[in-house]
Amino acid sequence: MTLWEFFAACLRRWPIVLVGVIVTGIAAFGVMSDKGVYYTRTQIVFLAPSSTYYPNTLATQSEDIIDTAGVVAKRITGPGPVTKYASPDVTLIGEGIRDGWSLGLPDTGGQWGTNFQSQILNLEIVAPLRETVLERQTAMLARVQDELDKLQRERGVEPINDITVQAAPRSTVIYHVGGSKPRSLGMVAALGLGVTAAAVVLADRLVRSRGTGGRGGLIRRRRIPEPPRRRSTFTGVA
């Protein structure tokens, strides 16, 4: 199909072109009106109790503390399965979530293994409003502390030996995340044009094949019988 034939097909199938333009316009309006989201990834550090031999609680690493952090996270999120990814750096925004939160230990074991090496819980929050993110962040930090206190009281831990939690200061920052509107608009326009053009070409070919080929799009040829030939009789005169 040449370019002029394509334009002629668009004129013949103008209802399809009109629908494509309307749908593309609606999608473009949605892209332009998107104001983005607010996001934070807060690191909640579990600290060992200070002692004479280990006065620096930040430097003290222990598998027991890592296990405690995991138990606290499960008490909050529930016993459901956790989706594994190839990298622990995958974020809620990367998963396509625009309003929600997650809490868990960073797993560096990849997609097929499990490896927890840090006594840190990653708290991710995403929401359309900054105020919503801040409220959830404050509530979740308090809930982690509350669940940790309940767990240690249930296990009979003396308060002097309590594990404590502290949010890493730099990780509490709330960011605004938004895509490039010109790039998104160009992508919507390209997709709309491509889908509309494909629909026009397909519909035009389908209609033309049905109009010229009869049933099933096949051309039937009827053979016209030839008229019978008359046999001439010649009589010779002697």
N, C-alpha and C positions, 0 to 999 in steps of 0.2 A: 504494500500500500504506500503510495507516494504521499507527499505532504499535502498536496491539493486534494487528493482523495480523502485524506483524513479530515480536512476541514469540511469537505462536503458531507462526510459521515456525521460530523458534529452538528451540522445544520439539520440533517435528517433526524438525528436522535437528540434533538435539543432538550427534551424532558430529562434525559439522563445527565446532560451537562448541567442543567439547572439544579438538579438534586445534588450533584457533586459540588457545585459552587456553594450551595447553602450549607452542606455538611462541613466543608472545609472552612467556611466563614465562622461557623459555630465553634469549631475546634480552635481556630485562631483566636477568637474572642476569649475562650477559656484559658489559652496560654498567656495572653496579654494581661488578663485579670488576676493571674496567679501572683500572690504576694510573697510566696516562699514560706519557710517554716523556721522555727527557732529550735536549736539543738544544743545539748550539753552531754559530755561524757565525763562523769565525775568518778574519780578513783577513791574508793573507801579503803584505807589502809588499816589492817588489823595489827595491833602492837602487843608485843609480849609484856608481861608485868616487869617492872624495873627491879633489879636485884643488885647485890654487891658485885657479883661476878659479871653480870650483864647490865651495866647501867644505861647503855644506849639501846632503847627499845626499837629504834628504827633499823638498827643493824642486826638485830636478833631474828634469825630465820628458823622456822620450825615446821615440820610436816603437821604437827598437831594444830598449829595455828591455821595452816592452810585448810585442814579438814574442818576446823571450826567455822571458818569463813564459808566453806561450801555448805555446811549444815544450815547456817543462818540464811543463806541465799535460798535454799530449798524450802525452808519454813515460810519464806515470804512468797516465792513464786509458785510453790506447789510441787507435787511429785511428777508432773507431766514430763515427757521427753524433751530434750533440748536439741534443737537443730544444729548440726555441726557444719562448719565451713573449713575451707582449706587454710584460711588465715584468721587469727583472732582479731584482726583489724577491721573486719566487716562491720558496718554500722547499721543502725535501723534505717537511716535514709538510703543506704545502699540496697537494703532489702525492699525498698519501696513503701515503707511505713511512714506516714506523715503525722500520726497522732498516737502516741503510746510510750511505753517504757520497757526496759529490760534490766535484769540484774543477774550477774553471774561471775564465776571465776574465769579469767582469761585462759583458754585452752590452746596450748602451743603444739598439740600433738597432730595437727593436720586434720584432714577430713576422715581418715580411717583409724586414727589412734587417739589416745587421751594422755595429756601431760599437763599437770598443774604445778607450776614452779614458783608462783608468787602468792603471797598472802594478801591479795588485793581483790576487791570486788569492783567490777566495772558497772556503774550505774548510768545507763543511757536513757535520755528523755528527749522526746521530740513532740512539738505541738505548734499550732498556728500562731499562738500568742506567747510573748515572752513571759508575761505574768503567770500563765499556766505552767510553763516549764519551771519557773522559780518556786511556785507553790508545791509542785510535785517533788522537786529536789529537796526542799525543806522537810516535807512529810516523809519521804523515803529515807533520808538520813536519820530522822528520829525513829523511824520504824526499825531500821537496822540496829540501832543502839538498844532499842527496847527488846527486840528478839534475842540479841546477844546477852543482855542481862537476864532474861527469863531462862535461857539455856544454861547459863552458869549457875543460877540459883537452883535449877532442877537437878544439876549434877553435884550440888553441894560444894561448889568452889567458894573458898573464903574471899571476901571482897579485896583483901590485900593482894591476892594472886589473880585478880581479874584481868582478862584480856580486854583491851580498850580499842576503840576505833577513832580514826581521824580522817577527815577528807583532805586530800592533797589540795593545797590552796589554788594552784594554777588550773587544776582540772574542773573547778567549779564555774568557770567562765561560760556564759551562754552566748552562742553564736547565731547569727542570722544566716541561713543557707537559702540561696535562690539561684536558679539556672539563668543562662544567658537568653534573654527574650528574643533578640534578633535571630540567634541560632535556632531556637525552638520554633519561631515563626517560619523560618526558611524550611525547616524539616517538615512542618505541617503542610506548607504549600506544596513541597515536592511530593509528599505522599498523596495529598489530595489530587494533584494533577495526574500522577501516575495511575492511581486507581480509577479516576474518571475516564482517562484515555483508554485504559484497558477495557472498561465496561462498554464504552462507545464502539470500539472495534469489534468486540465479541458480539454485541447485540446486532450490529450492522451485518456482520457476516452470517449470523444465524437467520436473520430475517430475509436476507437476499437469497440464501441457499434454499429456504423453504418456498420462496416465491418462484424460483426457477426450476426447482427439482421435483415438485409434487410431494407426495408422501415420502417421508424418510429422507428428503433431500436428494433423491436419486432421479436422474432424468430418464424417463421412459420413452422409448421410440417405438412407434407402431409401424408395422410394415404394411403398406398398401398393396393389396393383391393386384397383379397385372391383369388386364382384360384378356379374355380368351382369344386366341388367334383363329381367324377363319381360314379354313383350308380350301383352296381354289382347285376346281376340277376342270382340266382341259380335255375337250373331246376332239379328237382328230378326225378330219373328213378324208375319206379315202377317194 
